[in-house]
Amino acid sequence: NGNKILEEGEMKGDGFIKRRTVRGVVYPLPKSLLKSSENQILIHIIGDPRYNHTGLYITRGYTIGYYDSLKYEVQDRISLALILVYIVVGFYHLFLYLKRRKEKYNLFFGIFSAGAGIYFFTRSNEIFELGIDSEITQKLELVVLYLFFSSFFQFFSYFYFNKISKFQRYLSYFHIFIAVLTIISPLYFCEVILRLWQGVAFLLALPSIIFSLILGVRFKANYSRNLLFGTIIMIFSAVFDILDSLVFNMGIAFSKYAFFIYIMGIATVLADKFSEIHRQTEFLNVTLERKVK
């Protein structure tokens, strides 16, 4: 109705000083500006038309209502609590790796868990309320995604076989390369890199993970069946999230709930393995003491 309500982002000349792409944000609409008859809302969008997050890119969720009610609807405290758990679990296993460098599976699980926590935070509504330049947060989201997914298949290889294959090593190099390329590329090209990664993940990386798990079951490794079943459920939820980003654009992020159960399951397995190593060490100490006597 002719009154400016708010402005996101900042420009100088023809260039951006601060980009703002938002999702799940609630803005106050002063009641005093509303007319009893017809009201007009004007939205001025400035952005790169080659970037698919320019404009009203989410298919649903544009609502006018009571501010407190809408604010309550977009809050997701459960997800924030889960994100904190992922990060704490991740750093705990990184600490275990620093204590026992031979157990490299702790390193990659730590990166996987902590990276997943950071990734899910970049996908949450709360990050848009911090006022950070969206180019930074969106690139952070992609870089963390590539690196923690790379740690995912390396974890299984080191957990079962204490090494990775040459193919998986090249896959790791590929993930590092696209992570660096994402940092230096414009956002519209980052979307191209993301689509390339999704193809590689479907055709190469996921089969590599499944192959490692099947080998673990074949050689009757401990916990192999449980990890295979949990990974299949996790993959289905991740596939749904990828399809959501490509087609549906609902922003549900279903995998963050399935992921909690999955992370806790793996953490329990590693804790049990750590306890077993501790029990064996105690047994060897007692046996050695008897032999000395």
Number of C-alpha atoms within 10 A of each C-alpha: 12 9 8 8 12 8 9 12 15 12 11 8 6 6 10 13 11 16 19 21 19 16 19 20 15 20 12 13 14 9 7 6 12 12 10 6 5 7 10 8 10 9 7 7 10 13 15 13 10 11 15 13 16 15 15 13 11 15 11 11 10 10 8 11 11 10 14 10 9 16 15 10 11 15 15 12 10 10 17 16 11 18 24 16 17 25 19 16 22 26 19 17 23 23 15 17 19 13 10 12 13 11 15 21 26 26 25 26 31 29 26 27 31 25 26 25 29 20 23 20 19 19 19 22 18 18 17 19 13 8 14 15 17 17 16 14 19 17 20 17 19 20 22 22 20 24 19 24 22 24 22 21 26 28 25 24 24 20 21 20 15 14 16 17 13 9 11 19 14 11 20 19 12 15 22 16 12 20 22 11 15 23 16 11 14 14 20 15 15 21 18 13 18 18 14 12 17 15 12 15 17 12 11 14 22 16 13 21 19 17 14 23 24 16 15 22 18 11 11 11 14 13 15 20 16 14 19 19 12 18 18 12 14 22 16 14 19 18 15 17 21 17 12 16 15 10 10 15 16 13 18 14 19 16 20 22 14 17 23 18 13 19 21 15 15 17 19 12 16 18 13 12 14 13 12 12 12 12 12 12 12 12 12 12 12 12 11 11 10 9 8 7 5
